[in-house]
Amino acid sequence: MHSTQAEVQVTPPITPGGRARPAPVYVPRWLMVAGACCATAGGVLGVGALDDGHQGTVARVLPEPGEDPGPMTPAEERAIGMAADLSSAFRRVARDLTPTVVSIAATSSVDAGAQGQSPADELFRQFFGPRAAPPVRRAPRTVTSTGSGFIVSADGYILTNNHVIENADSVTVTLSDQRQLEATVVGADPGADLAVLKITPPGTYPFARLGDSDATEVGDWVVAIGNPFGLNHTVTAGIISAKGRRINERGPTGAVNLTEFLQTDAAINPGNSGGPMVDLQGRVIGIATAIFTRSGGYQGIGLGIPANLASDVFDDILKNGSFERGYLGLTQLEEVTPEYAQILGIDTPRGALIAEIVPGTPAHDAGLRTDDVIVSLNGRPTPDPEQLVRIAGRLRAGSTAAVQYLRNGKPLSTTVTFAALGAVDDAIVQHAAAQEAQAADELGLVVRQVGARDALRLSDPGALGGVRVVNALRDSPAIRLGGLQRDDVIVRVNGTPVRSAEDYAKALRSVQPERGVRLVIRRNGQESVRTFQDQRFER
């Protein structure tokens, strides 16, 4: 058989049942390569399907160079037409959006440190003190980082990533026509890794329009435009691989990353950061931000900030110079473990458990309390604390949100109005001060309400809602005469049930130690009664 043969016939072997089985079709090496290329180009193969019903099987192969390929089948014509339409859509997006994309060069001064200083020098200094001759300080050096951005208004406002321009002393943008213009930083939101720039010279500039990122679906085409490795205005294409992608990276302060990213397989590399991710209608649906990689380059997973979040941040920065996130007053949240679920009477572990709430803040004013479990915010499920933080992190100060929560296993709802963090500073400070310097009560005790976390630590679900003894005065009658100890939980005072710190405070108003006090406490999961009278105790 010669490699120039255009048609190959083989006889398939016979199966044990006597039925002919299609045999593999051996074709020349050049044909295998061509077939692979065609498959990559759009699924129009030069090898026909095997006919299972014939002893002889014929493979349709590509013609020799110069030969007439013959007429295309209707299916081939449709496939090529669809490919041509898609190619036309890509060209249109590239033509319309490329003029809106800019290359960003951010220049900053970096302290070069001491000349000759090394890890060994630092180790020597820690153990033996400074050397006789201190090292000479070097002059600060200039560092330029590059990235991408895109113009979002005719007067020259630009959206990009905060990490592209962070700590920059000066910013220069290069337009598609190679003009280099100065730009100023209008504002930034490090939490969302977004920044807004303004081209300094006045003028009219081509700009991109932000689309609705919530309307995108997995499988939609997406085009990324940017300046990877300094290669200006590179266009790549792929699909939306996933939505709502969450990463575990935390910022320098330890705060959780608030963004739910769009994931794409469009090639994104260093230098693409801040560039637009565009749908086939030419609308920006995301901002290229990060990649998952082991090599430092593209490996098929790119992440973009959704355009809807970018739009909110952009509007707030133009109005206020920054994006002012709303504040709820939930200072501690915990995951609902199976153990917590059992204590709280919840069938399925889910939601964000309120471990601490600040009085006088929006969440407290809306009726939420410690040990409530938030299961959704504005109709979006909150299966864990991080998801609640991410959803709440997209809401501005002054906005309202519907909260669905569980209390003792029962579903409840409320509406909360987010406050600006500065507006509740006093409440936060007062709460912290009260926690640090809580005064002893009428019984000489310092107590805290028992939450689910305390009940779990004490291995006593029955203690939930009572008050736990955390400290006491030396002359406390409850300690001296009643025999109470640290971590005892008071669940009843003079016959009044204690189901919260508020219940305990009300019950104490009628307590007079000199006339006798009857407490029901829990210790090691068992209840006991403590009665005492003290004629000489005075607070």
C-alpha positions as CSV (number, residue, x, y, z in Angstrom):
1,M,0.0,0.0,0.0
2,H,1.5,3.3,-1.1
3,S,1.2,6.5,1.0
4,T,-0.3,8.3,-2.0
5,Q,-3.3,6.0,-2.1
6,A,-6.5,8.1,-1.7
7,E,-8.9,5.3,-0.8
8,V,-8.2,2.3,1.5
9,Q,-10.3,-0.8,1.7
10,V,-9.9,-3.3,4.5
11,T,-11.7,-6.5,5.5
12,P,-12.9,-6.5,9.0
13,P,-12.4,-9.5,11.2
14,I,-15.3,-11.7,12.2
15,T,-16.5,-11.7,15.8
16,P,-17.1,-15.0,17.7
17,G,-20.8,-14.6,17.0
18,G,-20.2,-14.5,13.2
19,R,-20.9,-10.8,12.8
20,A,-18.5,-8.6,11.0
21,R,-16.7,-6.1,13.3
22,P,-15.4,-2.9,11.8
23,A,-11.7,-2.9,11.5
24,P,-9.4,0.0,12.1
25,V,-8.7,2.0,9.0
26,Y,-5.0,2.5,8.5
27,V,-4.3,5.7,6.6
28,P,-1.0,7.5,5.6
29,R,0.7,9.6,8.3
30,W,0.0,12.8,6.4
31,L,-3.7,12.0,6.5
32,M,-3.7,11.5,10.2
33,V,-2.2,15.0,10.7
34,A,-4.5,16.6,8.3
35,G,-7.5,15.0,10.0
36,A,-6.4,16.3,13.3
37,C,-6.0,19.8,11.9
38,C,-9.5,19.6,10.4
39,A,-11.0,18.4,13.7
40,T,-9.4,21.3,15.5
41,A,-10.7,23.7,12.9
42,G,-14.3,22.9,13.4
43,G,-15.2,19.3,13.2
44,V,-15.1,18.8,9.4
45,L,-13.1,15.6,9.1
46,G,-11.6,14.1,5.9
47,V,-12.3,10.6,7.2
48,G,-15.8,9.2,6.7
49,A,-17.7,7.2,9.3
50,L,-17.2,3.4,9.2
51,D,-20.1,1.4,7.7
52,D,-20.8,-1.4,10.2
53,G,-23.0,-3.2,7.8
54,H,-20.5,-4.1,5.0
55,Q,-17.6,-6.5,4.8
56,G,-15.5,-3.8,3.2
57,T,-15.1,-0.4,4.8
58,V,-14.1,2.7,2.9
59,A,-12.5,5.8,4.5
60,R,-13.1,9.0,2.7
61,V,-9.7,10.8,2.7
62,L,-8.5,14.2,1.9
63,P,-7.5,14.7,-1.8
64,E,-4.0,15.1,-3.0
65,P,-2.7,18.6,-3.3
66,G,-4.0,20.1,-6.6
67,E,-6.8,17.6,-6.9
68,D,-10.4,18.8,-7.0
69,P,-11.9,18.2,-3.5
70,G,-15.4,17.8,-5.0
71,P,-18.6,19.3,-3.7
72,M,-19.2,19.8,0.0
73,T,-22.0,18.1,1.7
74,P,-24.8,20.2,3.1
75,A,-23.6,19.5,6.6
76,E,-20.1,20.7,5.7
77,E,-21.5,23.8,4.2
78,R,-23.5,24.6,7.3
79,A,-20.6,23.9,9.6
80,I,-18.3,26.2,7.6
81,G,-21.0,28.9,7.5
82,M,-21.4,28.8,11.3
83,A,-17.6,29.0,11.7
84,A,-17.5,32.0,9.4
85,D,-20.2,33.7,11.4
86,L,-18.3,33.1,14.6
87,S,-15.1,34.4,13.1
88,S,-17.0,37.5,11.9
89,A,-18.3,38.1,15.5
90,F,-14.7,37.8,16.9
91,R,-13.4,40.3,14.3
92,R,-16.2,42.7,15.1
93,V,-15.5,42.6,18.9
94,A,-11.8,43.0,18.3
95,R,-12.3,45.9,15.9
96,D,-14.8,47.7,18.2
97,L,-13.1,47.1,21.6
98,T,-9.4,47.3,20.9
99,P,-9.5,51.1,20.7
100,T,-10.9,51.3,24.2
101,V,-8.1,49.2,25.8
102,V,-5.1,50.9,27.2
103,S,-1.7,49.7,28.4
104,I,-0.9,51.0,31.9
105,A,2.6,51.7,33.2
106,A,2.6,52.5,36.9
107,T,5.9,53.9,38.3
108,S,6.8,53.9,42.0
109,S,9.8,54.4,44.3
110,V,11.0,51.4,46.3
111,D,13.3,51.6,49.2
112,A,16.4,49.7,48.1
113,G,17.5,49.0,51.7
114,A,21.0,48.9,53.0
115,Q,23.9,48.2,50.7
116,G,25.5,44.8,51.3
117,Q,22.6,43.8,53.7
118,S,21.8,40.1,53.4
119,P,19.9,37.5,55.4
120,A,23.2,36.6,57.1
121,D,23.6,40.2,58.1
122,E,20.1,40.3,59.6
123,L,20.8,37.1,61.5
124,F,24.1,38.5,62.9
125,R,22.3,41.7,64.0
126,Q,19.5,39.7,65.9
127,F,22.0,37.7,67.9
128,F,25.0,40.0,68.3
129,G,23.7,43.5,67.7
130,P,24.7,45.9,64.9
131,R,28.2,45.6,63.2
132,A,30.7,48.3,64.0
133,A,30.2,50.0,60.6
134,P,26.5,50.2,59.7
135,P,25.7,49.5,56.1
136,V,25.3,52.4,53.7
137,R,21.7,53.1,52.7
138,R,21.0,53.0,49.0
139,A,19.0,55.6,47.2
140,P,15.4,54.5,46.4
141,R,15.0,52.8,43.0
142,T,12.3,53.3,40.5
143,V,10.1,50.4,39.6
144,T,7.6,50.3,36.8
145,S,4.8,47.7,36.7
146,T,2.6,47.2,33.6
147,G,-1.0,46.0,33.1
148,S,-4.1,46.7,31.2
149,G,-7.3,48.8,31.5
150,F,-10.1,50.0,29.4
151,I,-11.9,53.4,28.9
152,V,-15.5,53.5,30.2
153,S,-16.5,57.0,29.4
154,A,-15.9,59.5,26.6
155,D,-14.1,61.9,28.9
156,G,-11.4,59.4,29.7
157,Y,-12.3,57.4,32.9
158,I,-10.6,54.0,33.0
159,L,-11.3,50.8,35.0
160,T,-8.4,48.6,36.0
161,N,-7.2,46.4,38.8
162,N,-6.0,48.0,42.0
163,H,-2.9,45.8,42.1
164,V,-1.8,47.3,38.7
165,I,-1.5,50.9,40.1
166,E,-1.2,50.4,43.9
167,N,1.3,52.7,45.5
168,A,2.1,54.3,42.2
169,D,3.8,57.7,42.1
170,S,2.8,58.3,38.5
171,V,0.7,56.5,35.9
172,T,1.0,56.6,32.1
173,V,-1.5,55.0,29.7
174,T,-0.8,54.1,26.1
175,L,-3.7,54.2,23.7
176,S,-4.3,51.9,20.7
177,D,-3.0,54.7,18.4
178,Q,0.3,54.6,20.5
179,R,-0.3,58.0,22.2
180,Q,1.1,58.1,25.7
181,L,-0.9,60.1,28.2
182,E,-0.7,60.9,31.9
183,A,-3.4,59.6,34.1
184,T,-4.4,60.2,37.7
185,V,-5.8,57.7,40.3
186,V,-9.4,58.8,41.1
187,G,-10.0,56.1,43.7
188,A,-9.6,52.5,44.5
189,D,-11.3,49.6,46.3
190,P,-8.5,47.2,47.4
191,G,-11.2,44.7,48.7
192,A,-12.5,44.2,45.2
193,D,-9.1,44.8,43.5
194,L,-10.6,47.6,41.4
195,A,-9.3,51.2,40.6
196,V,-10.6,54.1,38.6
197,L,-8.1,56.3,36.6
198,K,-8.7,59.5,34.7
199,I,-6.8,60.5,31.6
200,T,-5.3,63.9,32.4
201,P,-5.4,65.6,29.0
202,P,-9.0,66.6,28.2
203,G,-10.5,65.0,25.1
204,T,-13.0,62.6,23.7
205,Y,-12.1,59.0,23.8
206,P,-13.6,55.7,22.5
207,F,-15.1,53.8,25.4
208,A,-16.5,50.4,26.2
209,R,-19.9,49.7,27.7
210,L,-20.4,47.5,30.8
211,G,-22.8,44.6,30.4
212,D,-24.9,42.5,32.8
213,S,-22.5,39.9,34.2
214,D,-25.4,38.2,36.1
215,A,-27.0,37.3,32.7
216,T,-23.9,35.4,31.5
217,E,-24.1,31.6,31.5
218,V,-21.5,28.9,31.6
219,G,-20.6,28.1,28.0
220,D,-21.0,31.6,26.7
221,W,-18.2,32.9,24.5
222,V,-15.9,35.5,26.0
223,V,-13.1,37.5,24.4
224,A,-10.2,38.9,26.5
225,I,-8.2,41.9,25.3
226,G,-5.0,43.1,27.0
227,N,-1.3,43.5,27.0
228,P,0.2,40.2,28.1
229,F,4.0,40.3,28.5
230,G,3.9,43.8,26.9
231,L,2.4,42.5,23.7
232,N,-0.1,45.3,23.2
233,H,-3.7,44.6,22.3
234,T,-3.6,40.9,22.2
235,V,-7.0,39.3,21.7
236,T,-7.8,35.8,22.9
237,A,-11.1,33.9,23.1
238,G,-12.7,31.1,25.2
239,I,-15.8,30.4,27.2
240,I,-17.2,31.1,30.6
241,S,-16.0,28.0,32.4
242,A,-17.7,28.7,35.8
243,K,-19.5,31.5,37.7
244,G,-19.3,32.5,41.3
245,R,-15.8,31.0,41.6
246,R,-14.5,31.7,45.1
247,I,-10.8,31.6,46.1
248,N,-9.4,31.2,49.5
249,E,-6.8,33.9,49.3
250,R,-7.0,36.6,52.0
251,G,-5.8,40.2,51.9
252,P,-2.9,41.6,54.0
253,T,-5.3,42.3,56.9
254,G,-6.6,38.7,56.8
255,A,-10.0,39.8,55.4
256,V,-11.7,37.3,53.1
257,N,-11.7,38.0,49.4
258,L,-15.2,39.3,48.7
259,T,-15.3,38.6,45.0
260,E,-17.2,35.8,43.2
261,F,-15.2,35.5,40.0
262,L,-16.1,34.6,36.5
263,Q,-13.8,31.7,35.4
264,T,-12.7,31.5,31.7
265,D,-10.4,29.4,29.6
266,A,-9.5,32.4,27.4
267,A,-5.8,32.8,27.6
268,I,-4.9,35.3,30.3
269,N,-1.3,36.0,31.2
270,P,0.8,38.5,33.2
271,G,0.0,41.9,31.8
272,N,-3.7,41.1,31.1
273,S,-4.7,42.3,34.5
274,G,-7.3,45.0,34.3
275,G,-8.2,44.3,30.7
276,P,-11.8,43.7,29.6
277,M,-13.5,40.3,29.2
278,V,-16.2,40.9,26.5
279,D,-19.2,38.9,25.2
280,L,-19.9,38.6,21.5
281,Q,-22.2,41.6,21.6
282,G,-19.2,43.7,22.6
283,R,-20.3,44.3,26.2
284,V,-17.8,44.1,29.0
285,I,-18.9,41.3,31.4
286,G,-15.7,41.0,33.4
287,I,-12.2,42.4,34.2
288,A,-9.3,40.0,33.9
289,T,-7.7,39.8,37.3
290,A,-5.9,36.5,38.1
291,I,-4.9,33.1,36.9
292,F,-4.4,29.7,38.5
293,T,-1.0,28.5,37.5
294,R,1.9,26.4,38.5
295,S,4.2,27.8,35.8
296,G,3.6,31.5,36.2
297,G,1.8,31.6,32.8
298,Y,-1.5,30.6,31.3
299,Q,-2.8,27.1,32.2
300,G,-6.4,27.3,31.2
301,I,-7.9,28.9,34.3
302,G,-8.4,32.7,34.3
303,L,-10.5,34.7,36.7
304,G,-12.3,38.0,36.1
305,I,-14.2,40.4,38.4
306,P,-17.9,40.5,37.3
307,A,-18.9,43.7,35.5
308,N,-21.9,44.3,37.8
309,L,-19.5,44.6,40.8
310,A,-17.2,46.8,38.8
311,S,-20.1,49.1,37.9
312,D,-21.1,49.5,41.6
313,V,-17.6,50.3,42.6
314,F,-17.1,52.7,39.7
315,D,-20.2,54.7,40.6
316,D,-19.3,54.9,44.2
317,I,-15.7,56.0,43.5
318,L,-16.9,58.8,41.2
319,K,-19.3,59.9,43.9
320,N,-17.3,59.4,47.1
321,G,-13.7,58.6,46.0
322,S,-14.1,55.1,47.3
323,F,-16.6,52.2,47.5
324,E,-18.4,52.5,50.9
325,R,-19.5,49.0,51.9
326,G,-22.3,48.6,54.2
327,Y,-21.9,47.4,57.8
328,L,-24.2,45.0,59.7
329,G,-22.6,44.8,63.1
330,L,-21.9,41.0,63.1
331,T,-18.4,40.9,64.6
332,Q,-18.2,37.1,64.7
333,L,-19.7,34.5,62.5
334,E,-19.2,30.7,62.6
335,E,-20.0,27.8,60.4
336,V,-23.0,25.6,61.5
337,T,-21.4,22.3,62.3
338,P,-23.5,19.2,63.0
339,E,-22.9,19.7,66.7
340,Y,-24.1,23.3,66.5
341,A,-27.1,22.2,64.5
342,Q,-28.1,19.7,67.2
343,I,-27.8,22.3,69.9
344,L,-29.8,24.9,67.9
345,G,-32.5,22.5,66.8
346,I,-31.6,22.7,63.1
347,D,-32.3,19.7,60.9
348,T,-29.5,20.3,58.3
349,P,-26.3,22.1,59.1
350,R,-26.3,25.3,57.0
351,G,-26.0,29.0,57.2
352,A,-23.9,31.5,59.1
353,L,-24.2,31.4,62.9
354,I,-24.1,34.8,64.7
355,A,-21.5,34.3,67.4
356,E,-21.3,38.0,68.4
357,I,-23.4,41.0,67.5
358,V,-22.9,44.6,68.5
359,P,-25.8,46.4,70.1
360,G,-26.9,49.6,68.3
361,T,-25.8,48.3,64.9
362,P,-28.1,47.5,61.9
363,A,-28.3,43.8,62.5
364,H,-29.1,44.2,66.2
365,D,-31.7,47.0,65.4
366,A,-33.3,44.6,62.9
367,G,-33.9,42.1,65.7
368,L,-31.1,39.7,65.0
369,R,-29.4,38.1,68.1
370,T,-26.6,35.8,69.1
371,D,-27.1,32.2,67.9
372,D,-29.5,33.2,65.1
373,V,-28.5,31.5,61.9
374,I,-28.7,33.5,58.7
375,V,-29.6,31.2,55.8
376,S,-30.1,33.8,53.0
377,L,-29.5,37.5,52.3
378,N,-31.6,39.3,49.6
379,G,-32.8,35.9,48.4
380,R,-29.4,34.4,47.9
381,P,-28.5,31.4,50.0
382,T,-25.7,31.8,52.6
383,P,-24.6,28.2,53.2
384,D,-21.6,29.4,55.2
385,P,-20.1,32.6,56.8
386,E,-17.8,33.3,53.9
387,Q,-20.7,33.4,51.4
388,L,-22.6,35.8,53.7
389,V,-19.6,38.1,53.8
390,R,-19.2,38.0,50.0
391,I,-22.9,38.8,49.4
392,A,-23.0,41.5,52.1
393,G,-19.7,42.9,50.7
394,R,-21.4,43.9,47.5
395,L,-24.0,46.1,49.2
396,R,-23.5,49.8,49.8
397,A,-24.1,51.7,52.9
398,G,-27.7,52.8,53.0
399,S,-29.0,49.8,51.0
400,T,-31.6,47.5,52.5
401,A,-31.7,43.7,52.4
402,A,-34.1,40.9,53.3
403,V,-32.7,38.5,55.8
404,Q,-34.0,35.0,56.4
405,Y,-32.7,33.3,59.5
406,L,-33.4,30.5,62.0
407,R,-33.9,31.0,65.7
408,N,-34.2,27.8,67.8
409,G,-34.9,26.0,64.5
410,K,-37.8,28.2,63.5
411,P,-37.6,30.2,60.2
412,L,-37.9,34.0,60.7
413,S,-37.3,37.0,58.5
414,T,-36.4,40.7,58.8
415,T,-35.2,43.6,56.8
416,V,-31.9,45.3,57.6
417,T,-30.5,48.7,56.5
418,F,-26.8,48.7,56.0
419,A,-24.9,51.5,57.8
420,A,-21.7,53.2,56.9
421,L,-18.9,51.9,59.1
422,G,-18.2,55.4,60.4
423,A,-21.8,55.8,61.5
424,V,-21.6,53.0,64.0
425,D,-18.1,53.6,65.3
426,D,-19.4,54.7,68.7
427,A,-21.5,51.6,69.1
428,I,-18.5,49.4,68.2
429,V,-16.2,51.2,70.6
430,Q,-18.8,51.1,73.5
431,H,-19.4,47.4,72.9
432,A,-15.7,46.6,73.0
433,A,-15.2,48.8,76.2
434,A,-18.2,47.1,77.9
435,Q,-16.7,43.7,77.1
436,E,-13.4,44.7,78.5
437,A,-14.7,46.4,81.7
438,Q,-18.0,44.7,82.5
439,A,-19.0,45.6,86.0
440,A,-20.1,43.0,88.6
441,D,-23.8,42.6,89.1
442,E,-25.9,42.6,92.3
443,L,-24.5,39.2,93.1
444,G,-20.9,40.2,92.6
445,L,-20.7,38.3,89.4
446,V,-19.5,39.1,85.8
447,V,-21.6,37.0,83.4
448,R,-21.9,36.4,79.7
449,Q,-24.8,34.9,77.8
450,V,-24.2,31.3,76.8
451,G,-24.2,30.9,73.0
452,A,-24.0,27.8,70.9
453,R,-20.2,28.0,71.0
454,D,-20.2,28.0,74.9
455,A,-22.7,25.3,75.1
456,L,-20.6,23.1,72.8
457,R,-17.5,23.8,74.8
458,L,-19.3,23.0,78.0
459,S,-20.8,19.9,76.4
460,D,-24.2,21.0,77.7
461,P,-26.9,22.0,75.2
462,G,-29.2,22.7,78.2
463,A,-27.0,25.7,79.1
464,L,-27.9,27.5,75.9
465,G,-29.5,30.9,76.7
466,G,-28.4,31.0,80.3
467,V,-25.6,33.2,81.6
468,R,-22.1,31.9,82.3
469,V,-20.0,33.1,85.2
470,V,-16.8,34.5,83.7
471,N,-15.5,36.5,86.7
472,A,-16.5,37.6,90.2
473,L,-15.7,40.0,93.0
474,R,-13.7,38.6,95.8
475,D,-16.5,39.2,98.3
476,S,-19.3,37.9,96.0
477,P,-22.0,36.2,98.1
478,A,-22.8,33.9,95.1
479,I,-19.2,32.6,95.3
480,R,-18.7,32.8,99.1
481,L,-22.0,31.5,100.2
482,G,-23.7,30.0,97.2
483,G,-20.7,28.0,96.1
484,L,-20.8,29.1,92.5
485,Q,-17.7,28.6,90.3
486,R,-16.4,30.0,87.0
487,D,-18.3,28.5,84.0
488,D,-21.4,27.7,86.1
489,V,-24.5,28.6,84.1
490,I,-27.4,30.4,85.8
491,V,-30.7,29.3,84.3
492,R,-33.2,30.6,86.9
493,V,-33.2,33.5,89.4
494,N,-35.8,33.4,92.3
495,G,-38.0,31.4,90.1
496,T,-37.6,33.5,87.0
497,P,-36.3,31.6,83.9
498,V,-33.2,33.0,82.3
499,R,-33.1,32.5,78.6
500,S,-31.0,35.5,77.7
501,A,-28.7,38.1,79.2
502,E,-31.8,40.5,79.1
503,D,-33.8,38.0,81.2
504,Y,-31.0,37.8,83.8
505,A,-30.7,41.6,84.0
506,K,-34.5,41.9,84.6
507,A,-34.5,39.2,87.2
508,L,-31.7,40.9,89.1
509,R,-33.7,44.1,89.6
510,S,-35.8,42.4,92.3
511,V,-32.9,40.6,94.0
512,Q,-31.9,41.6,97.5
513,P,-29.1,39.3,98.8
514,E,-29.8,40.3,102.4
515,R,-33.3,38.8,102.0
516,G,-32.2,35.6,100.3
517,V,-31.5,34.4,96.8
518,R,-32.4,31.2,95.1
519,L,-30.4,30.2,91.9
520,V,-30.8,27.3,89.6
521,I,-27.4,26.6,88.0
522,R,-26.0,24.0,85.5
523,R,-22.6,22.4,86.1
524,N,-21.3,19.5,84.1
525,G,-24.7,19.1,82.4
526,Q,-26.6,18.8,85.8
527,E,-28.9,21.2,87.5
528,S,-28.7,22.1,91.1
529,V,-30.3,24.7,93.4
530,R,-28.2,27.2,95.4
531,T,-29.8,29.3,98.1
532,F,-28.0,31.9,100.2
533,Q,-28.5,35.0,102.2
534,D,-26.0,37.7,102.9
535,Q,-26.7,40.6,105.3
536,R,-23.4,42.4,104.8
537,F,-22.8,42.3,101.1
538,E,-23.0,45.7,99.4
539,R,-22.1,46.5,95.7
